[in-house]
Amino acid sequence: MSLNKEQEILMNIADMSIITYHAESALLRLEKLTAMKGEAATSIQADIVRTYIYDAADAINKAGKDALNSFAEGDELRMMNIGLKRFTKVDSFNSKEARRRICAQLVADDGYKL
């Protein structure tokens, strides 16, 4: 396969890279903020980051499946999908409740404040 002729696969890889970069940046920023202010003071920011990472894992998995399905098949595809699933697995997380807490804080603050 000549990758330079596979724009859709390159797009999937780029999407996965961008989402991963955003998730890592958000997590590192949260860690720095938590170290300065403490866990209690950054609980809403933690909810925001956890919710983003939870959703990002699904987006990365989808882009990865799209890329894999476009060039692999059979046993090779099955093995690659197993690896993709392994690396995009996230712990169970009640995102509905986290989103409600985030929304309640936004309403209380009349907008997002750092």
C-alpha positions as CSV (number, residue, x, y, z in Angstrom):
1,M,0.0,0.0,0.0
2,S,1.3,3.4,-0.9
3,L,0.3,5.6,2.1
4,N,0.7,8.9,0.2
5,K,-2.2,7.8,-2.0
6,E,-4.5,6.9,0.9
7,Q,-5.7,10.3,2.0
8,E,-8.6,8.9,4.1
9,I,-6.3,6.7,6.2
10,L,-4.0,9.7,6.7
11,M,-7.0,11.7,7.8
12,N,-8.0,9.0,10.3
13,I,-4.4,8.9,11.7
14,A,-4.3,12.7,11.9
15,D,-7.7,12.8,13.7
16,M,-6.4,10.1,16.2
17,S,-3.2,12.1,16.8
18,I,-5.1,15.4,17.3
19,I,-7.6,13.9,19.8
20,T,-4.8,12.2,21.7
21,Y,-2.8,15.5,21.9
22,H,-5.8,17.3,23.2
23,A,-6.6,14.7,25.8
24,E,-2.9,14.6,27.0
25,S,-2.8,18.4,27.1
26,A,-6.0,18.6,29.1
27,L,-4.8,15.9,31.5
28,L,-1.4,17.6,32.1
29,R,-3.1,20.9,32.6
30,L,-5.4,19.3,35.2
31,E,-2.5,17.7,37.0
32,K,-0.7,21.1,37.2
33,L,-3.8,22.9,38.4
34,T,-4.6,20.1,41.0
35,A,-1.0,20.4,42.3
36,M,-1.5,24.1,42.8
37,K,-5.1,24.2,44.1
38,G,-5.8,20.7,45.4
39,E,-8.3,18.1,44.3
40,A,-11.4,19.6,46.0
41,A,-10.9,22.9,44.2
42,T,-10.4,21.3,40.8
43,S,-13.2,18.7,40.9
44,I,-15.2,20.3,38.1
45,Q,-12.1,20.6,35.9
46,A,-11.5,16.9,36.6
47,D,-15.0,16.1,35.5
48,I,-14.4,18.1,32.3
49,V,-11.2,16.2,31.6
50,R,-12.6,12.8,32.4
51,T,-15.6,13.4,30.2
52,Y,-13.4,14.5,27.4
53,I,-11.1,11.5,27.7
54,Y,-14.1,9.2,27.9
55,D,-15.6,10.6,24.7
56,A,-12.1,10.9,23.0
57,A,-11.5,7.2,23.4
58,D,-14.6,6.4,21.4
59,A,-13.6,8.9,18.7
60,I,-10.1,7.4,18.5
61,N,-11.6,3.9,18.3
62,K,-13.9,4.9,15.5
63,A,-11.2,6.6,13.4
64,G,-8.9,3.6,14.0
65,K,-11.6,1.2,12.9
66,D,-12.3,3.2,9.8
67,A,-8.6,3.2,8.9
68,L,-8.1,-0.5,9.6
69,N,-11.2,-1.6,7.7
70,S,-9.9,0.3,4.7
71,F,-6.8,-1.8,4.2
72,A,-6.9,-5.0,6.4
73,E,-9.1,-8.0,6.3
74,G,-9.5,-11.5,7.8
75,D,-7.2,-12.5,10.7
76,E,-5.0,-9.5,10.3
77,L,-8.0,-7.2,10.7
78,R,-9.3,-9.1,13.7
79,M,-5.9,-8.9,15.5
80,M,-5.5,-5.2,14.7
81,N,-9.0,-4.5,16.0
82,I,-8.2,-6.4,19.2
83,G,-5.1,-4.1,19.7
84,L,-7.2,-1.0,18.9
85,K,-9.8,-2.0,21.4
86,R,-7.1,-2.6,24.1
87,F,-5.5,0.8,23.6
88,T,-8.9,2.7,23.5
89,K,-10.4,1.0,26.6
90,V,-11.4,3.4,29.4
91,D,-12.8,2.7,32.8
92,S,-16.5,2.9,33.4
93,F,-17.5,6.5,34.1
94,N,-20.9,8.1,34.7
95,S,-20.6,10.9,32.2
96,K,-24.2,11.9,32.7
97,E,-23.6,12.9,36.3
98,A,-20.3,14.6,35.5
99,R,-22.0,16.6,32.7
100,R,-24.7,17.6,35.2
101,R,-22.1,18.8,37.7
102,I,-20.3,20.7,35.0
103,C,-23.5,22.3,33.9
104,A,-24.5,23.2,37.4
105,Q,-21.2,24.9,38.0
106,L,-21.4,26.8,34.7
107,V,-24.8,28.1,35.7
108,A,-23.6,29.0,39.2
109,D,-20.6,30.8,37.8
110,D,-22.6,32.4,34.9
111,G,-20.0,31.0,32.5
112,Y,-16.7,29.1,32.6
113,K,-14.1,30.5,34.9
114,L,-10.6,29.1,35.5
